[in-house]
Amino acid sequence: MNPNPVPETGARAGRMHFYEFVGFIAACMALNALAIDVMLPALPDMNRDFFLSDPNQSQAVIALYLGGMGLSQLFYGPLSDRFGRRPVLIGGLALFSLAGLLSAMTQSFSMLLAARFIQGLGAGAPRVVAVSLARDTYSGTQMGRVMSLVMMVFMAVPILAPSIGQLILLVAPWRWAFGALVVGGGLMLAWTLYRLEETLPTHRRRSISPASVFEGFRIALTTRTTLGYMLAMGLVLGAHMGFIISAQRIFMDVFNAGQRFSLLFALVALAMSVAAFTNSKLVMRFGMRRLAIIGLCTLIVLNLVHLALVWHHPESLPIFLLMQAGSMFMFGFLGANLNTLAMEKVGHVAGTASSLIGFFTTVSGAVLGFIVGQCFDGSVVPLTSAYVLLGAGALFIVMMTERNGPVAMA
């Protein structure tokens, strides 16, 4: 491939070469994963320091962050379509970093939740702008390939973040985990200021008037593929977030993992990175639609087998690691393909469409994931059941979306 990101849509990535461009987009998305996963080892310490009566209560630190991120995306898309990607990203990163500092300093659990919600509001900018930058620069299967490479880099963060959090806890109180987020946000802000050039030309910018914004939302919601794949991604992300939110309790309470939690979580999360790399090789040959359907079918069957094993035999750690790694592998396929398919037909309103897609998938993922986490009963049955039910719902929606067209289309 050309080392420079030669766009299909007439945009340009400025002074960034191809691999830096991919790395930058991946880092924008990875910042959100870091803000979620670095907290996981610290949840028991938060329960202790804030005297929380229910161990599941600290999961709200993650859920409210996701809620803030999802809500803010409704605004960042139209703003980036009007003022450009770069200034919106700068503002969001600044808010993210300041809220991280506030989270580290707060003395009450309610204030911590408020600070995390605000941090989520800032985090919506890199989430929306990252996808918009990619859509400004690429389309079709080329965008699918780029997003697969992005996901491959991005997936390294869920592997490393819990270990980073665990390392911080070994040498400092849990509040310093938020310090890592402040550093991460600051580094991304510096990268944006010094290397990113605007990818949205002035002549393609849209009005920020309510009529124009609602028209952009209307276009996205009435585009069959955008609506269908957005709904499907929301369900799949709900199952995935169910694991993220309940992972600490599953490894600690069900399998007595102790200090091995970060390592075991990393082993499972590694499957997503392998899947993203594999998808980048397969998407040009088989197409995103076919891979998405295969991924959903495999996810459902895998977790049905897992449920059967759990009901007939006591759950063992090796079996859980194998089955959960399989589910994460399928999510690695689905994340890139479903998101790209949702954006495929709405490049002319990329920012607004990305904001709507990001809002729905993040909020639905947060709500469904929090429900799954609250259903934790000392076993993996609630999580595995969620993968089956939500995966089946996503497959049904995808099949209805594609019922008038061939699933093998690229």
The 8 nearest C-alpha neighbors of each residue, nearest first, counted from 0:
[[1, 2, 3, 4, 17, 5, 141, 18],
 [0, 2, 3, 4, 5, 17, 16, 18],
 [3, 1, 17, 0, 16, 4, 18, 5],
 [2, 4, 17, 16, 1, 5, 15, 18],
 [5, 3, 17, 6, 16, 2, 12, 1],
 [6, 4, 3, 7, 11, 1, 136, 137],
 [7, 5, 136, 137, 8, 9, 10, 4],
 [6, 8, 137, 9, 136, 138, 5, 10],
 [7, 9, 6, 10, 136, 137, 135, 138],
 [8, 10, 6, 7, 11, 136, 135, 5],
 [11, 9, 136, 198, 8, 135, 6, 199],
 [10, 12, 13, 198, 136, 6, 9, 5],
 [11, 13, 15, 198, 196, 14, 4, 10],
 [14, 12, 196, 11, 15, 195, 197, 198],
 [13, 15, 12, 16, 194, 196, 195, 11],
 [16, 14, 13, 20, 19, 12, 17, 194],
 [17, 15, 3, 19, 18, 20, 2, 4],
 [16, 18, 3, 4, 20, 2, 19, 21],
 [19, 17, 21, 20, 16, 22, 2, 15],
 [18, 20, 22, 21, 16, 17, 15, 23],
 [19, 21, 17, 23, 18, 22, 15, 16],
 [22, 20, 18, 24, 19, 23, 149, 25],
 [23, 21, 19, 25, 20, 24, 18, 26],
 [22, 24, 26, 20, 25, 21, 19, 27],
 [25, 23, 129, 27, 21, 26, 22, 20],
 [24, 26, 149, 153, 22, 28, 23, 27],
 [25, 27, 29, 23, 28, 24, 22, 30],
 [28, 26, 125, 24, 25, 29, 30, 129],
 [27, 29, 25, 26, 30, 126, 31, 125],
 [30, 28, 26, 32, 153, 31, 27, 25],
 [31, 29, 33, 28, 32, 27, 26, 34],
 [30, 32, 34, 29, 33, 28, 35, 122],
 [31, 33, 29, 35, 34, 30, 36, 157],
 [32, 34, 30, 36, 31, 35, 37, 160],
 [35, 33, 31, 32, 37, 36, 30, 180],
 [36, 34, 32, 33, 37, 38, 61, 31],
 [35, 37, 38, 33, 39, 160, 161, 32],
 [38, 36, 164, 160, 161, 33, 39, 35],
 [39, 37, 36, 41, 40, 35, 164, 42],
 [38, 40, 41, 36, 42, 37, 247, 161],
 [41, 39, 42, 165, 38, 164, 161, 247],
 [42, 40, 38, 44, 39, 173, 43, 45],
 [41, 43, 45, 44, 39, 40, 57, 46],
 [44, 42, 46, 45, 41, 47, 40, 54],
 [45, 43, 47, 41, 46, 42, 48, 173],
 [44, 46, 42, 48, 47, 43, 49, 41],
 [47, 45, 51, 43, 44, 49, 50, 48],
 [46, 48, 44, 50, 45, 49, 43, 51],
 [49, 47, 45, 50, 46, 44, 51, 43],
 [48, 50, 51, 46, 47, 45, 108, 107],
 [51, 49, 47, 48, 46, 52, 45, 53],
 [52, 50, 46, 49, 53, 47, 54, 56],
 [51, 53, 50, 54, 46, 56, 55, 47],
 [52, 54, 55, 56, 51, 46, 57, 50],
 [55, 53, 56, 46, 57, 52, 51, 43],
 [54, 56, 53, 57, 58, 373, 372, 59],
 [57, 55, 58, 53, 54, 59, 51, 46],
 [56, 58, 59, 55, 60, 42, 46, 54],
 [59, 57, 60, 56, 61, 55, 244, 62],
 [58, 60, 62, 57, 61, 63, 56, 112],
 [61, 59, 58, 57, 62, 63, 112, 64],
 [62, 60, 59, 64, 58, 63, 35, 65],
 [61, 63, 59, 65, 365, 64, 60, 66],
 [64, 62, 66, 116, 65, 61, 59, 60],
 [65, 63, 119, 116, 115, 61, 67, 66],
 [66, 64, 68, 62, 63, 67, 365, 69],
 [65, 67, 63, 69, 64, 68, 362, 62],
 [68, 66, 119, 120, 116, 70, 64, 69],
 [67, 69, 119, 123, 120, 65, 71, 66],
 [68, 70, 358, 361, 362, 66, 67, 72],
 [71, 69, 67, 72, 68, 358, 73, 66],
 [72, 70, 120, 73, 68, 123, 69, 74],
 [71, 73, 354, 75, 123, 358, 74, 70],
 [72, 74, 354, 71, 355, 358, 70, 75],
 [75, 73, 72, 76, 71, 77, 78, 354],
 [76, 74, 78, 72, 77, 124, 79, 73],
 [75, 77, 350, 351, 354, 79, 78, 74],
 [76, 78, 351, 80, 79, 75, 74, 350],
 [79, 77, 75, 81, 76, 80, 82, 74],
 [78, 80, 83, 84, 76, 82, 81, 77],
 [81, 79, 77, 350, 204, 78, 205, 83],
 [80, 82, 205, 204, 78, 79, 206, 207],
 [83, 81, 79, 78, 80, 84, 86, 204],
 [84, 82, 79, 80, 85, 199, 81, 86],
 [83, 85, 79, 87, 128, 86, 88, 197],
 [84, 86, 88, 87, 197, 83, 89, 196],
 [87, 85, 89, 88, 84, 90, 83, 82],
 [88, 86, 90, 89, 85, 84, 79, 91],
 [87, 89, 91, 85, 124, 86, 90, 125],
 [90, 88, 86, 92, 87, 91, 188, 93],
 [91, 89, 93, 87, 88, 92, 86, 94],
 [90, 92, 121, 124, 88, 94, 93, 89],
 [91, 93, 95, 89, 94, 90, 184, 188],
 [92, 94, 90, 96, 91, 95, 89, 97],
 [95, 93, 121, 91, 97, 92, 96, 98],
 [96, 94, 121, 118, 92, 98, 93, 97],
 [97, 95, 181, 99, 184, 93, 98, 94],
 [98, 96, 100, 94, 99, 95, 93, 101],
 [99, 97, 118, 101, 100, 95, 96, 114],
 [100, 98, 102, 96, 97, 101, 181, 177],
 [99, 101, 97, 103, 98, 102, 181, 96],
 [100, 102, 98, 104, 99, 103, 105, 114],
 [103, 101, 99, 114, 100, 111, 104, 105],
 [102, 104, 174, 100, 101, 177, 105, 99],
 [103, 105, 101, 102, 100, 106, 174, 111],
 [106, 104, 102, 111, 107, 103, 110, 101],
 [105, 107, 104, 108, 110, 111, 49, 103],
 [108, 106, 110, 109, 105, 111, 49, 112],
 [107, 109, 111, 110, 49, 112, 106, 105],
 [110, 108, 112, 111, 107, 113, 114, 106],
 [111, 109, 113, 107, 112, 108, 114, 105],
 [112, 110, 108, 114, 109, 113, 102, 105],
 [111, 113, 115, 109, 110, 114, 60, 116],
 [112, 114, 110, 116, 111, 115, 109, 117],
 [115, 113, 117, 111, 102, 116, 112, 98],
 [114, 116, 118, 112, 64, 117, 113, 111],
 [115, 117, 64, 67, 119, 113, 63, 118],
 [118, 116, 120, 114, 119, 115, 98, 113],
 [119, 117, 95, 98, 115, 121, 120, 116],
 [118, 120, 68, 67, 64, 122, 116, 117],
 [121, 119, 67, 68, 117, 71, 118, 122],
 [120, 122, 91, 95, 94, 118, 119, 123],
 [123, 121, 119, 124, 120, 68, 95, 125],
 [122, 124, 68, 72, 126, 121, 71, 120],
 [123, 125, 91, 88, 127, 126, 122, 128],
 [126, 124, 27, 128, 127, 129, 123, 88],
 [125, 127, 123, 124, 129, 28, 128, 27],
 [128, 126, 124, 129, 125, 130, 354, 353],
 [127, 129, 131, 125, 130, 126, 124, 132],
 [130, 128, 24, 132, 131, 126, 127, 125],
 [129, 131, 133, 132, 128, 127, 134, 353],
 [130, 132, 128, 134, 133, 350, 129, 349],
 [133, 131, 135, 129, 130, 134, 128, 136],
 [132, 134, 130, 136, 131, 135, 137, 129],
 [133, 135, 131, 137, 136, 132, 138, 130],
 [136, 134, 132, 133, 10, 131, 137, 198],
 [135, 137, 6, 133, 10, 134, 8, 11],
 [138, 136, 142, 7, 134, 6, 133, 135],
 [139, 137, 142, 141, 134, 7, 140, 343],
 [138, 140, 141, 142, 343, 143, 137, 409],
 [139, 141, 143, 142, 144, 283, 409, 138],
 [142, 140, 144, 143, 139, 138, 137, 145],
 [141, 143, 138, 137, 145, 140, 144, 139],
 [144, 142, 140, 146, 141, 145, 339, 147],
 [143, 145, 279, 147, 141, 142, 146, 140],
 [144, 146, 142, 148, 147, 143, 149, 141],
 [147, 145, 149, 143, 148, 144, 335, 150],
 [148, 146, 279, 150, 144, 275, 149, 145],
 [149, 147, 151, 145, 146, 150, 279, 144],
 [150, 148, 146, 25, 147, 152, 151, 21],
 [149, 151, 153, 147, 148, 152, 275, 154],
 [150, 152, 272, 275, 148, 154, 149, 276],
 [153, 151, 149, 150, 154, 155, 25, 148],
 [152, 154, 150, 25, 29, 155, 151, 156],
 [155, 153, 272, 156, 151, 152, 150, 157],
 [154, 156, 158, 153, 152, 157, 159, 272],
 [155, 157, 159, 158, 154, 160, 153, 29],
 [158, 156, 160, 159, 155, 154, 268, 36],
 [159, 157, 265, 155, 156, 268, 269, 160],
 [158, 160, 156, 162, 157, 161, 163, 155],
 [159, 161, 37, 163, 162, 157, 36, 156],
 [162, 160, 37, 164, 261, 163, 36, 159],
 [163, 161, 165, 261, 164, 160, 159, 166],
 [164, 162, 160, 166, 161, 165, 159, 167],
 [163, 165, 37, 161, 167, 162, 166, 176],
 [166, 164, 162, 168, 167, 163, 40, 161],
 [167, 165, 163, 169, 168, 164, 162, 170],
 [166, 168, 164, 169, 165, 170, 171, 163],
 [169, 167, 165, 171, 166, 170, 172, 173],
 [168, 170, 166, 167, 171, 165, 172, 164],
 [169, 171, 168, 167, 166, 172, 165, 175],
 [170, 172, 168, 167, 169, 175, 173, 174],
 [173, 171, 174, 168, 175, 170, 167, 176],
 [172, 174, 175, 176, 41, 168, 171, 44],
 [175, 173, 103, 176, 172, 177, 178, 104],
 [174, 176, 178, 177, 173, 172, 171, 103],
 [177, 175, 178, 174, 179, 173, 164, 167],
 [178, 176, 180, 175, 179, 99, 103, 174],
 [177, 179, 175, 181, 176, 180, 182, 100],
 [178, 180, 182, 177, 176, 181, 183, 175],
 [181, 179, 183, 177, 178, 182, 184, 99],
 [180, 182, 96, 178, 184, 183, 179, 99],
 [183, 181, 185, 179, 180, 184, 186, 178],
 [184, 182, 180, 186, 185, 181, 179, 187],
 [183, 185, 96, 181, 187, 182, 186, 92],
 [184, 186, 188, 182, 183, 187, 181, 189],
 [187, 185, 189, 183, 188, 184, 182, 190],
 [188, 186, 190, 184, 189, 185, 191, 183],
 [187, 189, 185, 191, 186, 190, 92, 184],
 [188, 190, 192, 186, 191, 187, 193, 185],
 [191, 189, 187, 193, 188, 192, 194, 186],
 [190, 192, 195, 188, 189, 194, 193, 187],
 [193, 191, 189, 190, 194, 188, 195, 89],
 [192, 194, 190, 191, 189, 195, 196, 188],
 [195, 193, 191, 190, 192, 196, 14, 15],
 [196, 194, 191, 193, 192, 13, 197, 15],
 [197, 195, 13, 12, 198, 194, 85, 14],
 [196, 198, 85, 199, 84, 83, 195, 13],
 [199, 197, 10, 11, 12, 200, 135, 196],
 [198, 200, 197, 83, 201, 10, 203, 135],
 [201, 199, 202, 203, 198, 204, 10, 197],
 [200, 202, 204, 203, 199, 83, 82, 81],
 [201, 203, 200, 204, 199, 205, 81, 80],
 [204, 202, 201, 200, 205, 199, 347, 80],
 [205, 203, 81, 80, 201, 202, 206, 200],
 [206, 204, 81, 80, 207, 203, 211, 77],
 [205, 207, 208, 81, 211, 204, 212, 80],
 [208, 206, 81, 212, 211, 77, 209, 205],
 [207, 209, 211, 210, 206, 212, 213, 205],
 [210, 208, 212, 211, 213, 207, 214, 206],
 [209, 211, 213, 208, 212, 214, 207, 206],
 [210, 212, 214, 208, 209, 213, 206, 207],
 [213, 211, 209, 215, 214, 210, 207, 77],
 [214, 212, 216, 210, 215, 211, 217, 209],
 [213, 215, 217, 211, 212, 216, 210, 218],
 [216, 214, 212, 218, 213, 217, 351, 348],
 [215, 217, 213, 219, 214, 218, 220, 212],
 [218, 216, 214, 220, 215, 219, 213, 221],
 [219, 217, 215, 221, 216, 220, 222, 214],
 [218, 220, 216, 222, 217, 221, 352, 225],
 [221, 219, 217, 226, 222, 218, 216, 225],
 [220, 222, 218, 219, 223, 217, 226, 225],
 [223, 221, 219, 225, 220, 224, 218, 226],
 [224, 222, 226, 225, 221, 227, 400, 220],
 [223, 225, 227, 226, 222, 228, 341, 400],
 [226, 224, 341, 222, 223, 228, 227, 229],
 [227, 225, 229, 223, 220, 224, 228, 230],
 [228, 226, 224, 230, 229, 400, 225, 223],
 [227, 229, 231, 341, 230, 225, 337, 226],
 [228, 230, 226, 232, 227, 231, 341, 356],
 [231, 229, 233, 227, 228, 232, 226, 234],
 [230, 232, 393, 228, 234, 233, 229, 396],
 [233, 231, 235, 229, 234, 230, 236, 228],
 [232, 234, 360, 230, 236, 231, 363, 235],
 [235, 233, 237, 389, 231, 232, 236, 393],
 [236, 234, 232, 237, 238, 233, 390, 389],
 [235, 237, 239, 364, 233, 238, 234, 232],
 [364, 238, 236, 367, 368, 234, 240, 235],
 [239, 237, 241, 386, 235, 236, 240, 385],
 [238, 240, 236, 241, 242, 237, 235, 243],
 [241, 239, 368, 243, 237, 242, 238, 244],
 [368, 242, 240, 238, 371, 239, 244, 372],
 [241, 243, 240, 245, 246, 239, 244, 382],
 [244, 242, 240, 246, 241, 245, 239, 36],
 [243, 245, 241, 242, 372, 246, 240, 58],
 [244, 246, 372, 242, 248, 243, 247, 241],
 [247, 245, 249, 243, 242, 248, 244, 250],
 [246, 248, 250, 249, 245, 251, 39, 40],
 [249, 247, 251, 252, 246, 245, 250, 253],
 [250, 248, 246, 253, 252, 247, 251, 245],
 [249, 251, 254, 256, 247, 248, 253, 252],
 [250, 252, 255, 248, 256, 249, 254, 257],
 [253, 251, 248, 249, 255, 254, 250, 377],
 [254, 252, 249, 250, 251, 255, 377, 378],
 [253, 255, 250, 256, 251, 252, 316, 249],
 [256, 254, 251, 252, 257, 253, 250, 249],
 [257, 255, 251, 259, 250, 254, 260, 258],
 [258, 256, 259, 255, 251, 260, 250, 254],
 [257, 259, 260, 256, 261, 262, 165, 251],
 [258, 260, 256, 262, 257, 261, 263, 264],
 [259, 261, 263, 258, 256, 262, 257, 264],
 [262, 260, 162, 264, 161, 263, 259, 265],
 [263, 261, 265, 259, 264, 260, 266, 162],
 [264, 262, 266, 260, 265, 261, 259, 267],
 [263, 265, 261, 267, 262, 266, 260, 268],
 [264, 266, 158, 268, 262, 263, 267, 269],
 [267, 265, 263, 269, 264, 268, 262, 158],
 [266, 268, 324, 264, 265, 269, 270, 320],
 [267, 269, 265, 270, 158, 266, 271, 157],
 [270, 268, 266, 272, 271, 267, 265, 158],
 [269, 271, 328, 273, 268, 272, 324, 267],
 [272, 270, 331, 328, 274, 327, 269, 273],
 [271, 273, 151, 154, 275, 274, 269, 270],
 [274, 272, 270, 276, 271, 275, 277, 269],
 [273, 275, 277, 331, 271, 328, 272, 276],
 [274, 276, 151, 278, 272, 331, 147, 277],
 [277, 275, 279, 273, 278, 274, 151, 272],
 [278, 276, 274, 280, 275, 279, 273, 281],
 [277, 279, 281, 275, 280, 276, 282, 274],
 [278, 280, 147, 144, 276, 277, 282, 281],
 [281, 279, 278, 277, 282, 283, 276, 284],
 [280, 282, 278, 284, 283, 279, 285, 277],
 [281, 283, 286, 285, 284, 278, 287, 279],
 [282, 284, 281, 286, 285, 140, 280, 144],
 [285, 283, 281, 282, 286, 280, 409, 287],
 [284, 286, 282, 283, 281, 289, 407, 290],
 [287, 285, 409, 282, 288, 289, 283, 408],
 [286, 288, 290, 336, 289, 409, 282, 291],
 [289, 287, 291, 406, 290, 286, 407, 408],
 [288, 290, 407, 292, 406, 291, 287, 286],
 [291, 289, 293, 287, 288, 292, 294, 286],
 [292, 290, 294, 288, 289, 293, 333, 287],
 [291, 293, 295, 289, 294, 290, 296, 288],
 [294, 292, 290, 296, 291, 295, 297, 289],
 [293, 295, 291, 297, 292, 329, 296, 290],
 [294, 296, 298, 292, 297, 293, 394, 390],
 [297, 295, 293, 299, 298, 294, 292, 300],
 [296, 298, 294, 300, 295, 299, 301, 293],
 [299, 297, 295, 301, 296, 300, 326, 294],
 [298, 300, 387, 296, 302, 297, 301, 390],
 [301, 299, 303, 297, 302, 298, 304, 296],
 [300, 302, 304, 298, 299, 303, 297, 305],
 [301, 303, 305, 304, 299, 300, 383, 387],
 [302, 304, 300, 306, 305, 301, 299, 307],
 [303, 305, 307, 302, 301, 306, 300, 308],
 [306, 304, 302, 308, 303, 307, 309, 301],
 [305, 307, 309, 303, 308, 304, 302, 310],
 [308, 306, 304, 310, 305, 309, 303, 311],
 [307, 309, 305, 311, 306, 310, 312, 304],
 [308, 310, 306, 312, 307, 314, 311, 313],
 [311, 309, 307, 308, 312, 306, 313, 380],
 [312, 310, 308, 309, 307, 313, 306, 314],
 [311, 313, 309, 308, 310, 314, 307, 315],
 [314, 312, 309, 315, 311, 310, 308, 378],
 [315, 313, 309, 312, 316, 319, 318, 308],
 [316, 314, 318, 317, 319, 313, 254, 312],
 [315, 317, 319, 318, 320, 254, 314, 321],
 [318, 316, 320, 319, 315, 321, 322, 314],
 [319, 317, 321, 320, 315, 316, 322, 314],
 [318, 320, 316, 322, 321, 317, 323, 315],
 [321, 319, 317, 323, 318, 322, 324, 316],
 [322, 320, 318, 324, 319, 323, 317, 325],
 [323, 321, 325, 319, 324, 320, 318, 326],
 [322, 324, 326, 325, 320, 321, 319, 327],
 [323, 325, 267, 327, 321, 326, 322, 270],
 [326, 324, 328, 322, 323, 327, 321, 329],
 [325, 327, 323, 329, 328, 324, 298, 330],
 [326, 328, 330, 324, 271, 329, 325, 270],
 [329, 327, 271, 270, 325, 331, 274, 326],
 [328, 330, 332, 326, 331, 327, 294, 298],
 [331, 329, 333, 327, 332, 328, 334, 326],
 [330, 332, 271, 274, 328, 275, 329, 334],
 [333, 331, 329, 330, 274, 334, 275, 278],
 [332, 334, 330, 336, 337, 331, 335, 291],
 [333, 335, 331, 336, 332, 337, 330, 338],
 [336, 334, 338, 333, 147, 337, 146, 339],
 [335, 337, 339, 333, 287, 338, 334, 340],
 [336, 338, 340, 339, 333, 228, 334, 335],
 [339, 337, 341, 340, 336, 335, 334, 342],
 [338, 340, 342, 336, 341, 337, 143, 343],
 [341, 339, 343, 337, 342, 338, 336, 228],
 [340, 342, 225, 228, 338, 339, 343, 229],
 [343, 341, 339, 340, 345, 344, 225, 338],
 [342, 344, 340, 341, 345, 339, 139, 346],
 [345, 343, 342, 346, 225, 341, 222, 224],
 [346, 344, 347, 342, 348, 343, 349, 219],
 [345, 347, 349, 348, 344, 134, 343, 342],
 [346, 348, 345, 349, 203, 344, 350, 135],
 [349, 347, 346, 351, 345, 350, 352, 215],
 [350, 348, 346, 352, 351, 347, 131, 353],
 [351, 349, 76, 353, 80, 131, 352, 348],
 [350, 352, 76, 77, 354, 353, 348, 349],
 [353, 351, 349, 355, 354, 350, 219, 348],
 [354, 352, 356, 350, 351, 355, 127, 349],
 [353, 355, 76, 72, 73, 357, 351, 352],
 [356, 354, 358, 352, 357, 353, 73, 359],
 [355, 357, 353, 359, 358, 354, 229, 360],
 [356, 358, 354, 360, 355, 359, 361, 353],
 [359, 357, 69, 355, 72, 361, 356, 70],
 [358, 360, 356, 362, 361, 357, 363, 355],
 [359, 361, 233, 363, 357, 362, 358, 364],
 [360, 362, 69, 364, 358, 363, 359, 357],
 [363, 361, 365, 69, 364, 359, 66, 360],
 [362, 364, 366, 360, 365, 233, 361, 367],
 [237, 363, 365, 236, 361, 367, 362, 368],
 [366, 364, 362, 368, 363, 62, 65, 367],
 [367, 365, 363, 369, 368, 364, 362, 370],
 [366, 368, 237, 370, 364, 369, 365, 363],
 [241, 367, 369, 240, 237, 371, 365, 370],
 [368, 370, 372, 366, 371, 367, 365, 373],
 [371, 369, 367, 373, 372, 368, 366, 374],
 [372, 370, 368, 241, 374, 369, 373, 367],
 [371, 373, 245, 369, 374, 370, 375, 241],
 [372, 374, 370, 375, 371, 369, 55, 245],
 [375, 373, 371, 372, 376, 381, 370, 382],
 [374, 376, 373, 372, 377, 381, 378, 371],
 [377, 375, 378, 374, 381, 379, 380, 373],
 [376, 378, 375, 253, 252, 379, 249, 248],
 [379, 377, 376, 380, 253, 375, 249, 381],
 [378, 380, 382, 381, 383, 249, 377, 375],
 [379, 381, 383, 382, 378, 384, 306, 309],
 [382, 380, 384, 383, 379, 385, 374, 375],
 [383, 381, 385, 379, 384, 380, 371, 386],
 [382, 384, 386, 380, 385, 381, 302, 379],
 [385, 383, 387, 381, 386, 382, 380, 388],
 [384, 386, 382, 388, 383, 387, 389, 238],
 [387, 385, 383, 238, 384, 389, 390, 388],
 [388, 386, 299, 384, 390, 385, 389, 302],
 [389, 387, 391, 385, 390, 386, 384, 392],
 [388, 390, 392, 234, 391, 386, 385, 387],
 [391, 389, 393, 387, 392, 388, 386, 299],
 [392, 390, 394, 388, 389, 393, 387, 395],
 [391, 393, 389, 395, 390, 394, 388, 396],
 [392, 394, 231, 390, 396, 391, 395, 234],
 [395, 393, 391, 397, 396, 392, 295, 398],
 [394, 396, 392, 398, 393, 397, 391, 399],
 [395, 397, 399, 393, 394, 398, 400, 227],
 [398, 396, 400, 394, 399, 395, 401, 393],
 [397, 399, 401, 395, 400, 396, 402, 394],
 [400, 398, 402, 396, 397, 401, 395, 227],
 [399, 401, 397, 398, 227, 402, 396, 224],
 [402, 400, 398, 404, 399, 403, 397, 406],
 [401, 403, 399, 404, 398, 400, 405, 406],
 [404, 402, 401, 405, 400, 399, 406, 398],
 [403, 405, 401, 402, 406, 408, 400, 407],
 [406, 404, 407, 408, 401, 403, 402, 288],
 [407, 405, 289, 288, 408, 401, 404, 292],
 [406, 408, 289, 405, 288, 286, 409, 285],
 [409, 407, 406, 405, 286, 288, 289, 287],
 [408, 286, 287, 140, 407, 288, 285, 139]]
